[in-house]
Amino acid sequence: MDFLMSGLAACGACLFTNPLEVVKTRMQLQGELQAPGTYQRHYRNVFHAFITIGKVDGPAALQKGLAPALLYQFLMNGIRLGTYGLAEAGGYLHTAEGSLSQPRSAATGALAGVMGAYLGSPIYMVKTHLQAQAASEIAVGHQYKHQGMFQALSEIGQKHGLVGLWRGALGGLPRVIIGSSTQLCTFSSTKDFITQWESWKVALVAAMVSGIAVVLAMTPFDVVSTRLYNQPTDARGKGLMYRGMLDALLQTARTEGVFGMYKGIGASYFRLGPHTILSLFFWDRLRTLYCTYAK
């Protein structure tokens, strides 16, 4: 039941935050491997990106990739939050004295995140492709021409096999390890710290603190992950721009500077902050309701 509630909580959050995911993806791909000032900036900031996408691609474009986004959230967070919830309920995250163990919490969050992210990697890759697709006048990054999630998965599978479907999966894991361990560890720690408050306030404040920590820790790896998934490939499905995560990090930093590693951080905050708050808040509330009515 923990896995089902965790997946539903993440899907609920995704419905509200997917437009911000579209904006974040576009901003992270803008000026890819180009020195600052040498390319046209179609998206100047989060709000300008919203207006531009809505005006040129149409309002519906702000929900591009919603189907794979929902499926990924259900798979990834169902496994991630469900596993973490079972560990927490089983007492594995606390010391003999009853206090939260930071190392155990961080390690459990990272391990749970890796399992969910690796399984859902093909879905995340297709989501990235679909959200990057745009009209030629505002297009950024490589443009795939997918017609939908199932068509994209089928085409990639037929051309490149299982290896092609899981392309970029390993490069995306550091993003998930850092983000998941930071998110779940700070969420639980903050809840422990402010337990004197009413329960719903505890969950809300804990999620807000967790969201800030995740954005700061994860953005550089999120930028690289987006680029690894979206890069063009050769006939064998091998990436033509980056050899792997480290190569992508070095190329981005060398060509675009340190700020290139934080492209789209505003969109990441506006997306990841609310998503973290909503998903963890829904998760905590669903678990509380289940425990109340299951007795």
N, C-alpha and C positions, 0 to 999 in steps of 0.2 A: 504493500500500500504506500510505503514511503516513496518508492520510485514513481508511482502514478501521480501522487500529490506534487512531487518535485517537478515532474514534467509539465503538469498543468499550470503550476505557478509560473514557470519560465515562459510558457506559451502566452499566458495572460499578459505578462510584461512585454513580450515581443510585439503584440498587436499595437501597443502604444509607441514603441521605440524603433520599429523597423524603418520609418522614414529617416530617422537620424542615422541609422546604419547605412542607408543609401548615400546620404550626404557624406558620412565619414569615409566610406569606400572611395567616393569620387575625389575627395580632398587628399586622401593618402596616395592616390595614383597621379594626381596633378603634378606636372613637372618632374616625372620620374626620371632619375639619372640625368637631370639637366641643372646647370648652375643657376642659382637665384638670379632673376632679372632677365633670363634669356628665353623665357617662354611666356605665352599669353595665359594669364590667370583667369580662367572662366569662373572660378569660385573664390571670391575674395574672403569670405568668412561664412560661418554657418548660416546666418540669416540670408545672405546674398545667394548662397547655394540653394536654399529652399525656394526662393523666388525664381531663380534662373531655371532650375529643373522643372518647377511647376509651369513656368511660362513657355519653355521650349519643348520639353518632353510631354507636358501635360500633367495635371494633378495626380493621375493614377500612377505615374512613374515614381512617385514618392513611396509607393508600396511595392516597388519591383523586388522580386525575389522573396515575396512573403511566404509562399508555399515551402520552399526549402528552408527558409529561416525558422518557420514554426516547427518543421520536422526536426531540424538540427537542435533547436532549443529543447524539444521534448526528449530526444535521444541523449544529448549531451548532459543536460541538467537533470534529467530523470536519473541517469546513472550517477552523476557527480553529487548532487544534493542528497539523493537517496542513499548512496553509500556512506556519505558523511553523516547523515541523520542516523543510520543504523549504528555507526561507530560511536556517535554521541550518546545514543540511547543505551548502548551496551556498556558505557562507562570507560571505553578505551581511551578517551581523550582527557581524562582527569587523573590526577595523581592520587596516591593513597590518602592524602589529606582532604581530597575533594575539590581542589582547585584545578583550573584548566591548565593543561600542559601545552605551552606554546609550541615546542618542537613536534609533539604528537599531532596537534591540530594542523600545523602547517604541512606536515608530511602526509597526513590523511587527505587534506584538501588537494594537494598536488597529485597524489596517486589517483584519487577519484576523478580529478579533472582530466588526467592523461587517458584514462580508460574511456571516458565519454567522448573526448575530443577525437581520439584516434578512430573510434568506431564511426563517428559522424563526419569524418574528414571529407569524403566525396560529396556529401550534401553541402558542406561549407564552401567547398571549391565552386560548385555550381551556383550557389547563392552569390558568391563574389562576382562570377562572370555575368550573371543576370543583372546585378545592381550596377555594374560598371557600364553596361550597354546604354548608349545614349545617341541622340541625334549628332550628326557629324560636326555641327558648329560648336558643341560643348563637350565633345568626346575627350576622355582622358584615358591613358593606359591602352593596353591591347584590347581590341573590340572583337569579342566572340559574337556569333550570330545565332545563339540558341533561341528556340521557340518556346521553351519551357523546361521545367525540372526533369521530367521523365525523358524527353527527347535528348536533353543534354547528357544525362547519365548513360543513356543507350548509345549515343554517338561516341562518347569518350571511351566507353567500355568496348565497343566494337573496334575502334581504331587502335587503342593502346592497352586494352586488357585491364586486369586488376591493378597492375603497376600504375597505369595512367589514372585510374580512379583515385588512387591514394597518393598521387603526386603532390608534394608539398606538405604531406602529413607530418613528417618528422620536423620540418622547419617550423610548423605551427605549434609544436608541443611546448617549447620554452615559453611562448606567450600564455599558454593555458596553465602551465606549472606555476609561473609567477603570479598570474592573475587569480587563479583558483585558490592557491595557498594563502595569498594576501587577503582575498575576499572573505573566505570562510574563517580564517584565523582571527582577523580583526572584527568580524561580525560577532563571533562567539566571545572574544575578549571584551568587547564593548558591552555586550549583554551582561556579562559577569560583573562588570564595573558599575553598572547603573541599575542593578536589580531592585533598588528601592523604589523605582518608578513604577507606574502602572504598566502592565505587560505589553499593550500595543505600542506605547511610547518607547519602551525598551527596544522592541523590534525595529521601529522606524528609525530611531537615532542610531542604533547599531548598523543598520543598512546604509545610512547616510555616511557614516565614518568609513565603513568598508568601501563604499563607492569611490570616495576621494583617494584612498590608498591604492585601489586597483588601477585607476586612471594614471596615476603617477608612475606606478611600477610597470605597467603593461604596454603603454603606448608605443615605445620604440619597437617592441616585438610584434605588436599588432600591425604596424606599418609594414614591416618586413614580411609578415605572414600574408597580408593582402597581396603584396607584390609577387611573392612566390607562387601563389595560387593563380594569379591573373596573367603571368607572363606567357608569351607565345611559346609553342613547342615545335620540335621537328617531327619528322614522320614516325620516329620511335617513341614520341611522347616526352622527350627530354627537353627541359627548359632552355631557352635560347639566350636568356639575359643573366640568370644567376645559377651558380652551381649548387647552392645550398644556403642555409640561414646565415652562416658566418660571412660568406661571399656577399650576400645581399646587404648585410649590416655594413661591411667595409666599403662597398661601392656607394651606398647611399650616403654614408658619412663623408667619404672622400669627395664626392661630386656635389652634394647638396648642403654639406656642413652639418653641424650638430642639430640645427633647427629642422633639417630635413628628417631627422629621426622622430621628430615630434609633429610632423605634418598632421593636420586634422585633430590636434589635441583638444581644440574647442568642441568639435563635433563628438570626439570620444567622450569628453566630460558630459556633454548634454545627453548623449546616448547612454553611456555606460553607467553614469550616476543614477538616472531614473530607472534604468533597467535593473541595476543591482538593488536599488531600493524596492522596486515593485516586486521583483522575483523573490527576494529574501523575505519581504514583508508578507506576500501571498503564501509563501512556503511555510513560514512560521505560523500564520493564521490557520492555514489548512490543517497543519499538524495539531494545533491546539483544539480545533473543532473536532477533528477525528478522535482525539483522546477523550474529549468531553462526551461525545455521543456514542463512542464504542464501549464505554463502561456498562 
